[in-house]
Amino acid sequence: MSLHYACGGALQKFKAYRPIYGKWRFWSWKIFTSNVHSLPSHKYKRPSRPPNRKVIRTDKQVDKKIGDRKVYMRDVIRQISNILRCTSWVSAQEQLQKLHIKWDSFTVSQVLKSHPPMEKAWLFFNWISKQKGFKHDQFTYTTMLDIFGEARRINSMMYVFQLMQEKGIKIDAVTYTSMLHWLSNSGDFDGAVKIWKEMKVECCHPTVVSYTAYMKVLFDNNRAEEATAIYKEMLQSGLKPTCHTYTILMQHLINSGKCKSALEVFRKMQETGVQPDKATCNILVEQCSKSGEAWTIIQILLYMKENSLVLRYPIYLQANETLKMAGETDFLLRQVNPHICIDNIESATEEEPESDMNYSIDRGLLMELLRKKNLVAIDHLFAGMVHQNKLLAPNLVSKIIEVTCTHGRIEAAILVLDRCNNLGTYVENEAFLSILGILIRTKEFSKILPIIEQMVKSDLFPEPQLASSLIYRLGQAGELDTAVKIFSLFPEELKTTTLYTALVNACFSAENPDKGIETFKTMKRRGIQGCSATYNVLIRGLESWGRFDEAKFFQKEKKNLQRKDDVLEETLLVDEKFCDVLFAGYMVP
């Protein structure tokens, strides 16, 4: 025992009796203890560790450390989805094998719902079925079925449904409802009705979602009486209508001109405890605006004011226009939507957006997200900027649309374009061309006309080469009406020989030779001279329809034209030379 410890213990004993001997002075003890502390003591020194000592861990220790980290399922699903998106299928298979995870129905369904490329999704669906310990169920099959249905691959969707039946997979109401919806969405009304009857025969009890989906199908195909019967059947089965069910009923009543009945349903659903949400109010106001029902709009706006609901900007503009046409004040509309003010938007266009610090931050963040190609984050940030009525620079908008189109996200690109047009943001020609290019490549011809119309409103016109190719492709696809409308959007000074020749070719491709001859005659009346390629297209189209007499007549005209061209070859216009090159193969089919 050390001296320090022994003396310290004695002191503690004396201090315990201090209340009894309160008059004693312990100054001497303090002196003594200070002397004790002053005695030399030998401290234990730890051996010094070498500097920059490298800690070496074994493989087992590293694996244990990594294994101790908490891995969330959402991270695993995101990792699998990125593998399917960013690598080839051969490389994806190798990476998936290295994951060493336990595959279950939930994981596979969530991966498919993350919207990887459709081909990769189908390859993954087949690959996972061969993995040990995994078996597809109705959830994974229904998710794959939804992917094909959304892409309008109806034959593929029916094939997946047939596989479910052959393998004895349980087919529930969710699967039948999904089939019914996608068949109706593709225009197959009879197929949707057949699926509904099959669901009833198989004793698969429809849910309220099933009834609502089938009611919408019937209403969309003017089967109001049958839809009403289905609604009564749903009530008799003990199911309560949802907000979406009431929305479909009111939407049909407004479209039928029965706005008072729609308002009665609007009040009745509140009495039953179902409150109209933001989506319902927006849909109803939009339908009423199209029907010119200003009084009904006011009633819905009163409800929205009480429940702090707002309109989307395009619907706000429609409602504002309808109220003005009816001579009603827009005071209530402004109260309901304080975040939207047309005067503020118009004044914002006169200010430079660079003066706003928040705009500069958002713009810099957008540029960084564009560099990293984080498309989901770009969508959210852009939507927030639009919601705050921030005007973007035209070159930034063009870059967003270009990147979005490069990754095949057609709907997102069109949404960006529509939002910019609603805000009055100028969109450059390159952005329009990016959207047109992907629409042509994916053969989404029904969406091309609105894009061309927006270009024309901005005083932008496609180059004659692009317009001619577009009209030619529309003719091949049988979209002659769309081709004629696009042609009519061009002013007379831009309707060249190439453009007329493309329209003539489209008429023959769309099996309308009379329209082709009429177009050719119109071209000549306008003083536009046809070139050799124009006559080649015309003659070949007439011969394909067995109209050889007319073909011979135009062959004579072509010979006369060639004689003139031999003499005046140097005076041919650039457009005529381009037309000869473009239609050198007589591209009627």
C-alpha positions as CSV (number, residue, x, y, z in Angstrom):
1,M,0.0,0.0,0.0
2,S,1.4,3.4,-1.0
3,L,2.0,6.2,1.5
4,H,-0.3,8.5,-0.5
5,Y,-3.2,6.0,-0.1
6,A,-2.6,5.4,3.6
7,C,-2.5,9.1,4.5
8,G,-5.5,9.9,2.4
9,G,-7.5,7.2,4.2
10,A,-6.6,8.6,7.6
11,L,-7.7,12.1,6.6
12,Q,-11.1,10.8,5.5
13,K,-11.6,9.3,9.0
14,F,-10.8,12.6,10.8
15,K,-13.1,14.6,8.5
16,A,-16.0,12.2,9.4
17,Y,-15.7,13.4,13.0
18,R,-15.5,17.1,12.2
19,P,-19.1,18.0,13.3
20,I,-18.2,16.8,16.8
21,Y,-14.9,18.6,17.0
22,G,-16.1,21.7,15.2
23,K,-13.6,24.0,17.0
24,W,-10.6,22.0,15.8
25,R,-8.4,23.5,13.1
26,F,-7.1,21.2,10.4
27,W,-4.6,23.5,8.9
28,S,-1.8,21.1,10.0
29,W,-3.4,18.3,8.0
30,K,-3.4,20.4,4.9
31,I,0.3,21.2,5.3
32,F,0.9,17.5,5.8
33,T,-1.0,16.4,2.8
34,S,0.6,19.0,0.6
35,N,3.9,17.6,1.6
36,V,2.7,14.1,0.8
37,H,1.7,15.2,-2.7
38,S,5.1,16.8,-3.2
39,L,6.9,13.5,-2.8
40,P,8.4,12.1,-6.0
41,S,6.2,9.6,-7.7
42,H,7.0,7.3,-10.6
43,K,4.3,7.4,-13.3
44,Y,3.6,4.4,-15.5
45,K,4.3,5.2,-19.1
46,R,2.5,3.4,-21.9
47,P,4.5,2.0,-24.7
48,S,4.2,4.4,-27.7
49,R,2.5,3.1,-30.8
50,P,4.4,3.4,-34.1
51,P,3.1,6.4,-36.1
52,N,0.8,5.8,-39.0
53,R,0.2,2.2,-38.0
54,K,-2.0,0.5,-40.6
55,V,-4.7,-1.6,-39.1
56,I,-5.0,-4.8,-41.1
57,R,-8.4,-6.6,-41.0
58,T,-9.1,-10.1,-42.2
59,D,-11.7,-10.8,-44.9
60,K,-14.0,-12.2,-42.3
61,Q,-13.8,-9.0,-40.2
62,V,-14.5,-6.9,-43.3
63,D,-17.5,-9.0,-44.3
64,K,-18.9,-8.8,-40.8
65,K,-18.5,-5.0,-40.7
66,I,-20.3,-4.7,-44.0
67,G,-23.0,-7.2,-42.9
68,D,-23.7,-5.2,-39.7
69,R,-24.8,-2.2,-41.8
70,K,-28.6,-1.9,-42.1
71,V,-29.7,-2.4,-45.7
72,Y,-33.1,-1.1,-46.6
73,M,-35.3,-2.8,-49.1
74,R,-35.9,0.5,-51.1
75,D,-32.1,0.7,-51.7
76,V,-32.0,-2.8,-53.0
77,I,-34.9,-2.2,-55.3
78,R,-33.3,1.0,-56.6
79,Q,-30.1,-0.8,-57.2
80,I,-31.8,-3.6,-59.2
81,S,-33.8,-1.0,-61.2
82,N,-30.6,0.9,-62.0
83,I,-28.9,-2.3,-63.2
84,L,-31.8,-3.0,-65.6
85,R,-31.8,0.6,-66.9
86,C,-28.2,1.3,-67.3
87,T,-26.6,-1.9,-68.5
88,S,-27.1,-4.5,-71.3
89,W,-29.1,-7.6,-70.4
90,V,-26.0,-9.8,-70.5
91,S,-24.2,-7.6,-68.0
92,A,-27.4,-7.2,-66.0
93,Q,-27.7,-11.0,-65.5
94,E,-24.1,-11.1,-64.1
95,Q,-24.7,-8.3,-61.7
96,L,-28.1,-9.7,-60.5
97,Q,-26.4,-13.1,-59.8
98,K,-23.9,-11.3,-57.5
99,L,-26.5,-9.6,-55.3
100,H,-27.1,-12.7,-53.2
101,I,-30.6,-11.6,-52.0
102,K,-33.6,-13.7,-51.3
103,W,-36.1,-13.1,-54.1
104,D,-39.7,-12.8,-53.1
105,S,-42.9,-11.6,-54.7
106,F,-42.8,-8.1,-53.1
107,T,-39.2,-7.4,-54.3
108,V,-39.9,-8.5,-57.9
109,S,-43.2,-6.5,-58.0
110,Q,-41.5,-3.4,-56.8
111,V,-38.7,-3.7,-59.3
112,L,-41.2,-4.0,-62.1
113,K,-43.2,-1.1,-60.8
114,S,-40.1,1.1,-60.9
115,H,-40.6,1.2,-64.7
116,P,-37.5,-0.3,-66.2
117,P,-37.4,-0.5,-70.0
118,M,-40.2,-2.8,-71.1
119,E,-38.0,-5.3,-72.9
120,K,-35.7,-5.6,-69.8
121,A,-38.7,-5.9,-67.6
122,W,-39.9,-8.9,-69.6
123,L,-36.4,-10.5,-69.7
124,F,-36.1,-10.0,-65.9
125,F,-39.6,-11.5,-65.4
126,N,-38.6,-14.7,-67.2
127,W,-35.1,-14.8,-65.6
128,I,-36.4,-14.6,-62.1
129,S,-38.8,-17.5,-62.7
130,K,-35.8,-19.8,-63.2
131,Q,-34.1,-18.8,-59.9
132,K,-34.1,-21.3,-57.1
133,G,-36.8,-20.8,-54.4
134,F,-38.8,-18.3,-56.4
135,K,-42.2,-18.7,-57.9
136,H,-44.4,-16.1,-59.6
137,D,-47.8,-15.3,-58.0
138,Q,-50.8,-13.2,-59.0
139,F,-49.0,-10.0,-57.8
140,T,-46.0,-10.3,-60.1
141,Y,-48.1,-11.5,-63.0
142,T,-50.5,-8.6,-62.6
143,T,-47.7,-6.1,-62.5
144,M,-46.2,-7.5,-65.7
145,L,-49.6,-7.4,-67.2
146,D,-50.0,-3.7,-66.3
147,I,-46.6,-2.9,-67.9
148,F,-47.8,-4.4,-71.3
149,G,-51.2,-2.8,-70.9
150,E,-49.8,0.7,-70.3
151,A,-47.6,0.3,-73.4
152,R,-50.7,-0.8,-75.4
153,R,-49.1,-4.1,-76.1
154,I,-52.5,-5.9,-75.8
155,N,-51.4,-9.1,-77.4
156,S,-48.5,-9.4,-75.0
157,M,-50.8,-8.6,-72.1
158,M,-53.2,-11.3,-73.2
159,Y,-50.3,-13.7,-73.4
160,V,-49.4,-13.1,-69.8
161,F,-53.0,-13.5,-68.8
162,Q,-53.1,-16.8,-70.7
163,L,-49.9,-18.0,-68.8
164,M,-51.7,-17.3,-65.5
165,Q,-54.6,-19.5,-66.5
166,E,-52.4,-22.3,-67.8
167,K,-50.2,-22.4,-64.7
168,G,-53.1,-22.2,-62.3
169,I,-52.1,-18.8,-60.8
170,K,-54.9,-17.3,-58.8
171,I,-56.6,-14.6,-60.7
172,D,-58.3,-12.1,-58.4
173,A,-60.4,-8.9,-58.9
174,V,-57.3,-6.7,-59.2
175,T,-56.1,-8.7,-62.3
176,Y,-59.5,-8.6,-63.9
177,T,-59.9,-4.9,-63.2
178,S,-56.5,-4.2,-64.7
179,M,-57.3,-6.2,-67.9
180,L,-60.7,-4.4,-68.2
181,H,-59.1,-1.0,-67.9
182,W,-56.4,-1.5,-70.5
183,L,-58.6,-3.2,-73.0
184,S,-61.0,-0.3,-72.8
185,N,-58.1,2.2,-73.0
186,S,-57.0,0.5,-76.3
187,G,-60.5,0.9,-77.8
188,D,-61.6,-2.8,-77.3
189,F,-64.9,-2.2,-75.6
190,D,-66.2,-5.7,-76.4
191,G,-63.1,-7.2,-74.9
192,A,-63.6,-5.2,-71.7
193,V,-67.2,-6.4,-71.4
194,K,-66.1,-10.0,-71.9
195,I,-63.5,-9.7,-69.1
196,W,-66.2,-8.3,-66.8
197,K,-68.6,-11.2,-67.5
198,E,-65.7,-13.7,-67.1
199,M,-64.9,-12.2,-63.7
200,K,-68.5,-12.7,-62.6
201,V,-68.7,-16.3,-64.0
202,E,-65.4,-17.2,-62.1
203,C,-67.1,-16.1,-58.8
204,C,-64.5,-13.5,-58.4
205,H,-66.3,-10.8,-56.4
206,P,-65.7,-7.4,-57.8
207,T,-64.3,-4.7,-55.5
208,V,-65.5,-1.1,-55.5
209,V,-62.5,-0.3,-57.8
210,S,-63.7,-2.9,-60.2
211,Y,-67.2,-1.5,-60.3
212,T,-65.9,2.0,-60.7
213,A,-63.6,1.0,-63.6
214,Y,-66.4,-0.8,-65.4
215,M,-68.8,2.2,-64.9
216,K,-66.2,4.5,-66.5
217,V,-65.9,2.1,-69.4
218,L,-69.7,2.1,-69.9
219,F,-70.0,5.9,-69.6
220,D,-67.1,6.4,-72.1
221,N,-69.0,4.3,-74.6
222,N,-72.4,5.9,-74.1
223,R,-73.9,3.1,-72.1
224,A,-75.4,5.2,-69.4
225,E,-78.3,2.9,-68.5
226,E,-76.0,-0.1,-68.1
227,A,-73.6,2.0,-66.0
228,T,-76.5,3.0,-63.8
229,A,-77.5,-0.6,-63.3
230,I,-73.9,-1.5,-62.4
231,Y,-73.9,1.3,-59.8
232,K,-77.1,0.0,-58.2
233,E,-75.6,-3.5,-58.2
234,M,-72.6,-2.2,-56.4
235,L,-74.8,-0.6,-53.7
236,Q,-76.8,-3.8,-53.3
237,S,-73.6,-5.8,-52.8
238,G,-72.9,-3.7,-49.7
239,L,-70.0,-1.7,-51.2
240,K,-69.7,2.0,-50.5
241,P,-68.8,4.4,-53.4
242,T,-65.5,6.1,-53.1
243,C,-64.6,9.6,-54.1
244,H,-63.4,8.3,-57.5
245,T,-66.8,6.6,-58.0
246,Y,-68.7,9.8,-57.3
247,T,-66.3,11.8,-59.6
248,I,-67.1,9.5,-62.6
249,L,-70.8,9.9,-61.9
250,M,-70.6,13.7,-61.7
251,Q,-68.4,13.9,-64.8
252,H,-70.9,12.0,-66.8
253,L,-73.8,14.2,-65.6
254,I,-71.9,17.4,-66.5
255,N,-71.1,16.0,-70.0
256,S,-74.8,15.2,-70.4
257,G,-75.8,18.8,-69.5
258,K,-77.2,17.8,-66.1
259,C,-75.2,20.1,-63.9
260,K,-77.9,20.4,-61.2
261,S,-77.9,16.6,-60.8
262,A,-74.2,16.7,-60.6
263,L,-74.3,19.2,-57.8
264,E,-76.9,17.1,-55.9
265,V,-74.4,14.2,-56.1
266,F,-71.7,16.6,-55.0
267,R,-73.7,17.4,-51.8
268,K,-74.9,13.8,-51.3
269,M,-71.3,12.4,-51.2
270,Q,-70.5,14.9,-48.4
271,E,-73.5,13.8,-46.4
272,T,-72.3,10.2,-46.7
273,G,-68.9,11.2,-45.3
274,V,-67.0,11.2,-48.6
275,Q,-65.3,14.6,-49.1
276,P,-64.4,15.7,-52.6
277,D,-60.6,16.0,-52.9
278,K,-58.5,18.3,-55.0
279,A,-58.5,16.0,-58.1
280,T,-62.3,15.8,-58.0
281,C,-62.8,19.5,-57.9
282,N,-60.3,20.1,-60.7
283,I,-62.0,17.6,-62.9
284,L,-65.4,19.0,-62.3
285,V,-64.3,22.6,-62.8
286,E,-62.6,21.6,-66.1
287,Q,-65.7,19.8,-67.3
288,C,-67.9,22.8,-66.3
289,S,-65.6,25.2,-68.1
290,K,-65.8,23.2,-71.3
291,S,-69.6,23.2,-71.0
292,G,-69.8,26.9,-70.1
293,E,-71.5,26.3,-66.8
294,A,-70.3,29.3,-64.8
295,W,-72.9,28.9,-62.0
296,T,-71.8,25.3,-61.3
297,I,-68.2,26.5,-61.2
298,I,-69.0,29.1,-58.5
299,Q,-70.7,26.4,-56.3
300,I,-67.6,24.2,-56.5
301,L,-65.3,27.1,-55.8
302,L,-67.3,27.9,-52.6
303,Y,-66.6,24.4,-51.4
304,M,-62.9,24.7,-52.4
305,K,-62.6,27.9,-50.5
306,E,-64.0,26.3,-47.3
307,N,-61.6,23.3,-47.6
308,S,-58.5,25.2,-48.8
309,L,-58.3,23.4,-52.1
310,V,-56.8,25.1,-55.2
311,L,-57.0,24.7,-59.0
312,R,-54.2,23.7,-61.4
313,Y,-53.0,26.5,-63.5
314,P,-54.5,25.4,-66.9
315,I,-57.8,24.8,-65.3
316,Y,-57.6,28.1,-63.5
317,L,-57.3,29.8,-66.9
318,Q,-60.2,27.9,-68.3
319,A,-62.4,28.8,-65.4
320,N,-61.4,32.4,-65.6
321,E,-62.3,32.5,-69.3
322,T,-65.7,30.9,-68.6
323,L,-66.5,33.3,-65.9
324,K,-65.6,36.3,-68.1
325,M,-67.7,35.0,-70.9
326,A,-70.7,34.6,-68.5
327,G,-70.2,38.1,-67.2
328,E,-69.3,36.9,-63.7
329,T,-66.6,38.4,-61.5
330,D,-63.5,36.4,-60.9
331,F,-63.1,37.6,-57.3
332,L,-64.0,34.2,-55.8
333,L,-61.7,32.5,-58.2
334,R,-58.8,34.6,-57.1
335,Q,-59.7,34.0,-53.4
336,V,-59.6,30.3,-53.9
337,N,-56.3,30.5,-55.8
338,P,-54.2,33.2,-54.1
339,H,-51.0,31.6,-55.5
340,I,-52.1,32.4,-59.1
341,C,-52.6,35.9,-60.3
342,I,-52.6,36.7,-64.0
343,D,-51.4,40.2,-63.4
344,N,-48.4,39.0,-61.4
345,I,-47.6,36.5,-64.1
346,E,-47.7,39.2,-66.8
347,S,-45.5,41.5,-64.8
348,A,-43.1,38.7,-64.1
349,T,-42.4,38.3,-67.8
350,E,-41.1,41.9,-67.9
351,E,-38.6,41.2,-65.2
352,E,-35.3,39.5,-65.6
353,P,-35.4,36.2,-63.8
354,E,-31.6,36.5,-63.1
355,S,-32.3,39.2,-60.5
356,D,-34.0,36.6,-58.2
357,M,-31.5,34.8,-55.9
358,N,-33.8,31.8,-55.5
359,Y,-34.1,31.6,-59.3
360,S,-30.3,31.5,-59.5
361,I,-30.1,28.7,-57.0
362,D,-32.8,26.7,-58.7
363,R,-31.2,27.2,-62.1
364,G,-27.8,26.1,-60.8
365,L,-29.4,23.0,-59.2
366,L,-31.2,22.2,-62.4
367,M,-27.9,22.4,-64.4
368,E,-26.2,20.1,-61.9
369,L,-29.2,17.6,-62.1
370,L,-29.0,17.8,-65.9
371,R,-25.3,17.0,-65.8
372,K,-26.0,14.0,-63.6
373,K,-29.1,13.1,-65.7
374,N,-31.2,12.7,-62.5
375,L,-34.5,12.9,-64.4
376,V,-36.9,12.3,-61.4
377,A,-35.3,15.1,-59.4
378,I,-35.5,17.4,-62.5
379,D,-39.2,16.7,-62.8
380,H,-39.9,17.6,-59.1
381,L,-37.7,20.7,-59.2
382,F,-39.2,22.0,-62.5
383,A,-42.7,21.4,-61.2
384,G,-41.9,23.4,-58.1
385,M,-40.5,26.3,-60.2
386,V,-43.6,26.3,-62.4
387,H,-45.8,26.2,-59.3
388,Q,-44.0,29.4,-58.1
389,N,-44.5,30.9,-61.6
390,K,-40.8,31.2,-62.2
391,L,-39.9,31.8,-65.8
392,L,-37.0,29.7,-67.1
393,A,-34.5,30.7,-69.7
394,P,-35.3,29.3,-73.2
395,N,-32.0,27.5,-73.5
396,L,-32.5,25.8,-70.1
397,V,-36.0,24.6,-71.2
398,S,-34.6,23.3,-74.4
399,K,-31.9,21.4,-72.5
400,I,-34.5,19.8,-70.2
401,I,-36.6,18.7,-73.1
402,E,-33.6,17.4,-75.0
403,V,-32.4,15.3,-72.1
404,T,-35.9,14.0,-71.4
405,C,-36.4,13.0,-75.0
406,T,-33.0,11.3,-75.1
407,H,-34.1,9.0,-72.4
408,G,-37.4,8.2,-74.2
409,R,-39.7,10.0,-71.7
410,I,-42.1,11.4,-74.2
411,E,-44.9,12.3,-71.8
412,A,-42.5,14.1,-69.5
413,A,-41.1,16.1,-72.4
414,I,-44.6,17.1,-73.6
415,L,-45.6,18.0,-70.0
416,V,-42.6,20.4,-69.8
417,L,-43.6,22.0,-73.1
418,D,-47.2,22.4,-72.0
419,R,-46.2,24.0,-68.7
420,C,-43.8,26.4,-70.5
421,N,-46.6,27.4,-72.9
422,N,-49.0,28.0,-70.1
423,L,-46.5,30.3,-68.3
424,G,-45.7,32.1,-71.6
425,T,-42.1,30.9,-71.6
426,Y,-40.5,31.0,-75.0
427,V,-39.5,27.6,-76.3
428,E,-36.7,27.3,-78.8
429,N,-37.0,25.5,-82.1
430,E,-34.5,22.8,-80.9
431,A,-36.9,21.7,-78.2
432,F,-39.8,21.2,-80.6
433,L,-37.5,19.3,-83.0
434,S,-36.4,17.0,-80.1
435,I,-40.0,16.1,-79.3
436,L,-40.9,15.6,-83.0
437,G,-37.9,13.4,-83.5
438,I,-38.8,11.0,-80.7
439,L,-42.5,11.0,-81.7
440,I,-41.6,10.0,-85.3
441,R,-39.2,7.3,-84.2
442,T,-41.8,5.8,-81.8
443,K,-44.6,6.2,-84.4
444,E,-46.7,8.3,-82.0
445,F,-48.3,10.2,-84.9
446,S,-51.4,11.2,-83.0
447,K,-49.4,13.5,-80.7
448,I,-47.5,15.2,-83.6
449,L,-50.3,17.6,-84.7
450,P,-50.5,19.5,-81.3
451,I,-46.8,20.0,-81.3
452,I,-46.8,21.4,-84.8
453,E,-49.7,23.7,-83.9
454,Q,-47.7,25.1,-80.9
455,M,-44.7,25.6,-83.2
456,V,-46.8,27.6,-85.6
457,K,-48.2,29.7,-82.7
458,S,-44.6,30.6,-81.9
459,D,-43.9,31.5,-85.5
460,L,-41.7,28.5,-85.9
461,F,-42.0,26.1,-88.8
462,P,-40.2,22.8,-89.4
463,E,-37.7,22.8,-92.2
464,P,-39.2,21.6,-95.6
465,Q,-37.0,18.5,-95.4
466,L,-38.4,17.5,-92.0
467,A,-42.0,18.5,-92.9
468,S,-41.8,16.4,-96.1
469,S,-40.5,13.4,-94.3
470,L,-43.1,13.8,-91.6
471,I,-46.0,14.0,-94.1
472,Y,-44.6,11.0,-95.9
473,R,-44.5,9.0,-92.7
474,L,-48.0,10.0,-91.8
475,G,-49.2,8.8,-95.2
476,Q,-47.6,5.4,-94.6
477,A,-49.2,5.1,-91.2
478,G,-52.7,5.9,-92.7
479,E,-52.9,9.3,-90.9
480,L,-53.8,11.3,-94.0
481,D,-56.1,13.7,-92.1
482,T,-53.2,14.6,-89.8
483,A,-50.9,15.0,-92.8
484,V,-53.4,17.4,-94.5
485,K,-53.8,19.4,-91.3
486,I,-50.1,19.8,-90.9
487,F,-49.7,20.8,-94.6
488,S,-52.5,23.4,-94.2
489,L,-50.7,25.0,-91.3
490,F,-47.9,26.2,-93.6
491,P,-48.2,29.6,-95.3
492,E,-48.4,29.6,-99.1
493,E,-44.8,30.9,-99.4
494,L,-43.4,27.8,-97.6
495,K,-45.4,25.2,-99.5
496,T,-42.6,24.0,-101.8
497,T,-42.5,21.4,-104.5
498,T,-41.1,18.9,-102.0
499,L,-43.9,19.5,-99.6
500,Y,-46.6,19.1,-102.3
501,T,-44.9,15.9,-103.6
502,A,-44.8,14.5,-100.0
503,L,-48.5,15.1,-99.7
504,V,-49.3,13.5,-103.0
505,N,-47.3,10.5,-101.9
506,A,-49.1,10.4,-98.6
507,C,-52.5,10.4,-100.4
508,F,-51.5,7.3,-102.5
509,S,-50.0,5.6,-99.5
510,A,-53.2,6.2,-97.5
511,E,-55.3,4.7,-100.4
512,N,-56.8,7.9,-101.5
513,P,-55.7,8.4,-105.2
514,D,-58.3,11.1,-106.0
515,K,-57.0,13.3,-103.2
516,G,-53.5,12.8,-104.6
517,I,-54.5,14.0,-108.1
518,E,-56.5,16.9,-106.6
519,T,-53.4,17.9,-104.6
520,F,-51.2,17.8,-107.8
521,K,-53.7,20.0,-109.6
522,T,-53.8,22.5,-106.8
523,M,-50.0,22.7,-106.9
524,K,-50.1,23.6,-110.6
525,R,-52.9,26.2,-110.1
526,R,-50.7,27.9,-107.4
527,G,-48.0,28.2,-110.0
528,I,-45.6,25.6,-108.4
529,Q,-43.9,23.5,-111.0
530,G,-43.7,19.8,-110.4
531,C,-40.3,18.2,-110.8
532,S,-39.3,14.8,-112.2
533,A,-39.8,13.1,-108.8
534,T,-43.3,14.6,-108.5
535,Y,-44.4,12.9,-111.7
536,N,-42.7,9.7,-110.8
537,V,-44.7,9.5,-107.5
538,L,-47.9,10.4,-109.3
539,I,-47.4,7.9,-112.1
540,R,-46.4,5.1,-109.8
541,G,-49.4,5.7,-107.6
542,L,-51.8,5.7,-110.5
543,E,-50.3,2.5,-111.9
544,S,-50.6,0.8,-108.5
545,W,-54.3,1.5,-108.6
546,G,-54.7,0.3,-112.2
547,R,-55.4,3.8,-113.7
548,F,-53.0,3.4,-116.6
549,D,-54.7,5.9,-118.9
550,E,-54.1,8.7,-116.5
551,A,-50.6,7.5,-115.8
552,K,-49.8,7.7,-119.6
553,F,-51.1,11.2,-119.7
554,F,-48.8,12.3,-116.9
555,Q,-45.9,10.4,-118.5
556,K,-46.2,12.7,-121.5
557,E,-46.2,15.8,-119.3
558,K,-43.1,14.4,-117.6
559,K,-41.3,14.0,-121.0
560,N,-42.0,17.6,-121.9
561,L,-40.7,18.7,-118.5
562,Q,-37.5,16.7,-119.0
563,R,-36.9,18.4,-122.3
564,K,-37.1,21.8,-120.6
565,D,-34.9,20.6,-117.8
566,D,-32.2,19.4,-120.3
567,V,-32.1,22.9,-121.7
568,L,-32.4,24.7,-118.3
569,E,-30.7,22.3,-116.0
570,E,-28.6,25.0,-114.3
571,T,-31.7,27.0,-113.5
572,L,-33.4,24.3,-111.4
573,L,-34.3,25.4,-107.9
574,V,-32.5,23.8,-104.9
575,D,-35.9,22.6,-103.7
576,E,-36.6,20.8,-106.9
577,K,-33.2,19.1,-106.8
578,F,-33.8,18.0,-103.2
579,C,-37.2,16.7,-104.2
580,D,-35.6,14.6,-107.0
581,V,-33.1,13.2,-104.4
582,L,-35.7,12.5,-101.7
583,F,-38.2,10.7,-104.0
584,A,-35.7,9.1,-106.3
585,G,-37.1,5.7,-105.3
586,Y,-40.7,6.7,-106.1
587,M,-41.6,6.1,-102.4
588,V,-45.4,5.5,-102.7
589,P,-45.7,2.3,-100.6
